[in-house]
Amino acid sequence: MNPGFGRLLLLILSFLTLHTVQAQDEEPGKVELGGYVKYLQTTTFYDAPPLAATPTNLFHNRLNFKWYPSAHWSVAVEARNRLFYGEEVKLANMLYGSSYGEMINQNTGLFDLSLLWLDQPSVVLHSTLDRAYVNWSRNKWDIRLGRQRINWGINLAWNPNDLFNAFNFLDFDYEERPGSDAVRVSYATGLMSNVEVAFAPARDFSQSVGAAMYKFNVKGYDLQFLGGYARGDLTLGAGWAGNIGKAGFKGEATWFEPTRHSPDSAGALSMSVAIDYLLSNGLYVSGAVLYNGLGESSGSGLQSGLAAANLSPKSLFPGKWATLAQVSGQATPLLSVSAACIYSPTDNITVFFPSVSYSIRENWDLDLIGQTFFLDQPGGYGHAATAAFLRLKWSY
């Protein structure tokens, strides 16, 4: 697909969004408009010279637009506009091997719906449409065409069943999560069962994703089975969600069998199991285990794997095994706290992930978040990097 055509489409859809917003008063109830504005300040502290502390600033605006032309049709367009500046932008070539603009302007969809307005050594301005679809729903049928999120995952952190758009658990600032250029057809076969088929073509057809999933309920357990083709691999997977006593019990697994288009020569299993529980005092605790058949036994994946914006369901963590423990709760009605720890015993990586969130007033939130990484280094096991995030968000 010609990138120029996608960029033209981005501008046209933005114009249509604004035009429809202006017409909102003329057709009440037909249009929904929302979004947010965020400011995120990040300071990363490295132990490895010559870096010490690299501050980065991000202004992020999101516009969510939805139009209901009739009872069965809806149209959605969602855009994110981001302005980056700071030391990490300047040091992108040293840290990542490319400019900051090139790093964030990685289009994985069939259409290029992004615009890199500005890519300078110290400032980057980038816009993208991560949702742009038409939806038709009637009786037992639901059909969606365009850039959308196809969420087949079950667990909170790691989703081997999420064939179309896997996400990075550490990428906390992207609540909406990635989407795919795809067509999805869903048919409800019963009160608690349905069949879903989806296809996401790629510019290189061998990197396309096409799969089908069947979901149903048996004795209080939601079960799903899926299979298809994903980026060079034949896939077969399953998942469940239910309870053991009062604790939630979830899991999912997918087998990837290489074809001649696959970058891997051997089959691989990706599997995760999770359990969660709400204590009587309001604390929510959860734990998860991930098995990555393609995982390595070294800490070298810290930058290439953990910090990547997009991961693959075939390889959701650099190590072969990873565990997650998490606890969260409300300290006061306006103040919530949480802490998570990821540990990989096979490559000896530890990640601490604490956060505090305060509701300043209606639609205004202030967050303080940390991510600290420990791994094996030439001088022994120890601290590698810490990132501190301060975020102010206004939702509308």
C-alpha positions in Angstrom: 0.0 0.0 0.0 1.3 3.4 -1.0 2.2 5.3 2.2 1.0 8.5 0.6 -2.5 7.1 0.2 -2.6 6.1 3.8 -1.5 9.5 4.9 -4.1 11.2 2.7 -6.7 8.9 4.3 -5.5 10.0 7.7 -6.1 13.6 6.8 -9.5 12.9 5.2 -10.7 10.9 8.2 -9.6 13.7 10.6 -11.5 16.2 8.6 -14.6 14.0 8.6 -14.3 13.6 12.3 -14.2 17.4 12.9 -17.0 17.9 10.5 -19.2 15.4 12.2 -18.4 16.8 15.6 -19.6 20.2 14.4 -22.8 18.5 13.3 -23.3 16.8 16.7 -26.0 19.3 17.9 -28.0 18.7 14.7 -28.3 14.9 15.3 -28.3 14.3 19.1 -27.5 10.8 20.1 -25.8 9.9 16.9 -22.3 10.9 17.7 -19.9 10.1 20.6 -16.7 12.1 21.1 -14.2 11.6 23.9 -10.5 11.3 24.6 -7.8 12.7 26.8 -4.8 14.9 27.0 -1.8 13.6 28.9 1.6 14.9 29.9 4.2 12.2 30.8 7.6 13.0 32.1 10.1 10.1 32.1 13.5 10.0 33.6 15.6 6.9 33.1 18.6 6.2 35.2 21.2 3.8 33.7 24.1 2.2 35.5 26.1 1.7 32.3 28.3 4.7 31.3 28.3 7.1 29.6 24.5 7.5 30.4 23.4 8.7 33.8 19.9 10.1 33.7 17.9 10.7 30.5 14.7 12.8 30.9 12.0 12.6 28.2 8.7 14.5 27.9 5.6 13.5 26.1 2.4 15.5 25.3 -0.2 13.0 24.2 -3.7 13.8 22.8 -6.2 11.2 21.9 -9.5 11.7 20.0 -12.1 8.9 20.1 -15.0 9.4 17.7 -18.0 7.1 17.1 -21.0 7.6 14.8 -24.2 5.6 14.7 -25.9 6.2 11.3 -28.5 3.6 12.0 -29.5 0.9 14.5 -27.2 -1.7 12.9 -24.3 0.4 11.7 -21.5 2.2 13.5 -18.3 4.0 12.4 -15.3 4.5 14.7 -12.2 6.7 14.2 -9.6 7.0 17.0 -6.4 9.0 16.7 -3.4 9.6 18.9 -1.1 12.6 18.5 2.2 12.6 20.4 4.9 15.2 20.9 8.2 13.9 22.3 11.2 15.9 23.4 14.1 15.4 25.8 17.4 13.7 26.2 16.3 10.2 25.2 15.0 11.6 21.9 18.5 13.1 21.4 20.2 9.8 22.4 18.0 7.5 20.4 20.7 6.4 17.9 23.0 5.4 20.8 20.2 3.7 22.7 18.2 2.0 19.9 20.2 2.3 16.7 17.8 4.6 15.0 16.2 8.0 15.4 13.4 8.4 17.8 11.0 9.2 15.0 11.9 6.1 13.1 11.6 4.0 16.2 8.0 5.0 17.0 6.9 5.2 13.3 6.9 1.5 12.8 3.8 0.7 10.8 2.8 -3.0 11.0 -0.6 -2.7 9.4 -1.7 -3.1 5.8 -2.3 0.7 5.5 0.0 3.4 6.6 -2.3 5.6 8.7 0.6 7.5 10.4 2.2 10.9 9.9 5.7 11.7 11.2 5.2 15.5 11.1 8.5 16.3 12.7 11.6 14.2 13.2 14.4 16.4 14.6 17.3 15.4 16.9 15.6 16.8 20.0 11.8 16.8 19.1 9.4 14.4 17.4 5.8 14.9 16.5 3.8 11.9 15.4 0.1 11.1 14.6 -1.6 7.8 13.9 -5.0 6.3 13.5 -5.0 3.1 15.6 -8.8 2.6 15.2 -10.7 3.2 11.9 -13.5 0.7 11.3 -17.0 0.2 10.2 -19.2 -2.2 12.2 -22.5 -4.0 11.3 -24.4 -5.9 13.9 -27.8 -7.6 13.7 -29.3 -10.5 15.6 -26.6 -13.1 16.0 -24.1 -11.5 13.6 -21.4 -8.9 14.1 -19.1 -7.9 11.3 -16.3 -5.3 11.6 -14.0 -4.1 8.8 -10.9 -1.8 9.3 -8.3 -1.1 11.9 -9.5 -2.6 15.1 -8.5 -4.5 18.2 -9.1 -8.3 18.0 -8.8 -9.4 21.6 -8.6 -13.1 21.9 -6.4 -13.1 25.0 -7.7 -14.0 28.5 -4.9 -13.3 31.0 -3.9 -9.9 32.3 -0.2 -9.9 31.5 0.7 -12.5 28.8 -1.7 -13.6 26.0 -0.5 -16.5 23.8 -4.0 -16.6 22.3 -3.8 -13.0 21.2 -2.7 -13.8 17.6 -3.5 -10.5 16.0 -2.2 -7.8 18.2 -0.2 -8.9 21.3 0.7 -6.1 23.7 3.6 -5.4 26.1 2.5 -5.5 29.8 5.1 -2.9 30.7 3.7 -0.4 28.2 1.3 1.0 30.7 0.7 4.3 28.8 -1.1 2.6 25.9 -4.4 1.6 27.6 -6.2 1.1 24.3 -3.5 -1.4 23.1 -2.6 -2.1 19.4 -5.0 -2.8 16.6 -4.9 -4.7 13.3 -6.1 -3.9 9.8 -8.6 -6.8 9.5 -12.0 -8.1 8.9 -13.7 -9.9 11.7 -17.0 -11.9 11.6 -18.7 -13.1 14.8 -21.7 -15.3 15.0 -23.5 -16.2 18.3 -24.2 -19.9 18.3 -25.9 -19.8 21.7 -26.5 -17.7 24.9 -22.9 -18.2 26.0 -21.1 -19.4 22.8 -20.0 -17.9 19.6 -17.8 -18.5 16.5 -15.4 -15.8 15.4 -13.3 -15.7 12.2 -10.8 -12.9 11.4 -8.2 -12.1 8.7 -5.5 -9.5 8.9 -3.6 -9.3 5.5 -0.1 -7.9 5.5 2.0 -6.2 2.8 4.1 -9.3 2.7 1.3 -11.9 2.5 3.3 -14.5 4.3 3.1 -12.3 7.4 -0.7 -12.2 7.4 -2.8 -13.6 10.2 -6.0 -15.6 9.6 -7.7 -17.6 12.3 -11.0 -18.9 13.7 -12.1 -19.3 17.4 -14.9 -21.1 19.1 -16.0 -20.0 22.6 -18.5 -21.7 24.9 -19.2 -22.3 28.6 -19.1 -25.6 30.5 -20.1 -25.7 34.2 -19.0 -22.2 34.9 -15.8 -22.3 32.8 -15.5 -20.2 29.7 -13.5 -22.2 27.1 -12.1 -21.3 23.8 -10.3 -23.1 21.0 -8.6 -21.5 18.0 -6.5 -22.3 15.0 -5.1 -20.7 11.9 -2.1 -19.1 10.3 0.0 -16.4 11.9 3.0 -14.7 10.4 4.6 -17.8 8.9 3.3 -20.4 11.4 0.3 -22.7 11.6 -1.3 -22.2 15.0 -3.5 -24.2 17.4 -4.5 -22.9 20.8 -6.9 -23.1 23.7 -7.8 -21.1 26.8 -10.1 -21.1 29.8 -11.4 -18.8 32.5 -13.2 -19.9 35.6 -12.8 -20.2 39.4 -11.3 -22.4 42.0 -13.3 -21.6 45.1 -13.3 -17.8 45.3 -10.2 -17.4 43.2 -10.1 -16.7 39.5 -8.3 -19.3 37.4 -7.3 -18.5 33.8 -5.0 -19.9 31.2 -4.2 -20.0 27.6 -1.7 -21.8 25.3 -0.8 -21.8 21.6 1.4 -24.1 19.5 3.2 -22.5 16.6 4.2 -24.9 13.8 6.7 -23.3 11.3 6.0 -23.3 7.6 8.6 -22.4 5.0 7.8 -18.7 5.6 8.5 -18.8 9.3 11.8 -17.4 10.7 12.0 -20.4 13.1 12.8 -24.0 12.1 11.2 -25.7 15.1 7.8 -25.7 16.6 7.2 -23.7 19.8 4.7 -23.6 22.6 3.7 -20.3 24.3 1.6 -20.8 27.5 0.5 -18.7 30.5 -1.5 -19.6 33.6 -2.9 -17.0 36.1 -4.8 -16.9 39.4 -6.3 -13.9 41.1 -8.2 -13.2 44.3 -10.0 -10.3 46.0 -9.3 -10.2 49.7 -12.0 -9.1 52.2 -10.1 -5.8 52.9 -10.4 -4.9 49.2 -6.8 -5.8 48.2 -6.6 -7.5 44.8 -3.8 -10.0 44.4 -2.8 -12.0 41.3 0.0 -14.2 40.0 0.9 -15.6 36.6 3.5 -17.9 35.0 4.6 -17.8 31.4 6.4 -20.5 29.4 8.1 -19.3 26.2 9.4 -22.1 24.1 11.6 -19.7 22.1 13.0 -18.1 25.3 16.7 -17.6 25.8 18.8 -18.1 29.0 20.5 -14.7 29.1 19.7 -11.2 30.2 20.5 -9.8 26.7 16.9 -9.4 25.9 16.4 -6.5 28.3 16.5 -3.8 25.7 15.3 -5.8 22.6 12.5 -7.7 24.3 11.2 -6.0 27.5 11.4 -2.5 26.1 10.0 -3.3 22.7 6.7 -1.5 21.8 5.3 -4.6 20.2 5.8 -8.2 21.0 4.7 -11.4 19.4 2.3 -14.0 20.9 5.0 -16.5 20.0 7.5 -14.8 22.2 6.1 -12.6 24.9 9.2 -12.4 27.1 12.9 -12.9 26.4 13.3 -15.7 29.0 12.0 -19.3 28.7 10.1 -18.9 32.0 8.7 -15.8 33.7 6.6 -15.2 36.8 4.4 -12.3 37.8 3.1 -11.3 41.3 0.9 -8.2 41.6 -1.1 -6.5 44.4 -3.3 -3.4 44.2 -5.9 -1.6 46.3 -7.5 1.7 47.4 -5.6 3.4 50.2 -8.3 6.1 50.2 -11.3 6.7 47.9 -9.1 9.0 45.8 -5.7 7.2 46.1 -4.9 3.8 44.7 -1.6 1.9 44.9 -0.3 -1.2 43.2 3.0 -3.1 42.9 4.1 -5.8 40.5 7.2 -7.9 40.2 8.3 -10.0 37.2 11.0 -12.5 37.7 12.5 -14.8 35.0 14.5 -17.7 36.7 15.9 -18.9 33.4 17.6 -15.6 32.4 17.7 -14.0 35.9 15.8 -10.8 35.1 13.8 -9.0 37.7 11.5 -6.1 37.1 9.8 -4.1 39.9 6.7 -2.1 38.8 5.2 0.1 41.5 2.6 2.8 40.9 0.5 5.3 42.8 -2.6 7.0 41.3 -4.4 10.0 42.7 -7.8 11.4 41.5 -7.3 15.2 41.7 -10.9 15.9 40.7 -13.4 14.6 38.2 -11.6 13.7 34.9 -8.2 14.6 36.3 -5.6 12.0 37.4 -2.0 12.1 38.6 0.1 9.0 38.5 3.6 8.2 39.7 5.0 5.0 38.2 8.4 3.2 38.4 10.1 0.4 36.6 13.4 -1.0 37.9 15.4 -3.7 36.1 17.9 -6.1 37.6 19.9 -8.6 35.5 23.2 -10.4 35.1 26.0 -8.0 34.1 29.8 -8.3 33.6 30.3 -7.3 37.2 27.6 -9.7 38.5 23.9 -9.5 39.1 22.7 -6.0 39.8 20.7 -2.9 38.9 20.7 -2.1 35.2 18.2 0.7 34.8 15.3 2.5 36.6 12.6 4.6 34.9 10.4 7.0 36.8 7.2 8.3 35.2 5.1 11.2 36.3 1.8 11.5 34.4 -1.0 14.1 34.5 -4.2 13.1 32.6 -7.3 15.0 31.7 -10.2 13.0 30.2 -13.1 14.4 28.3 
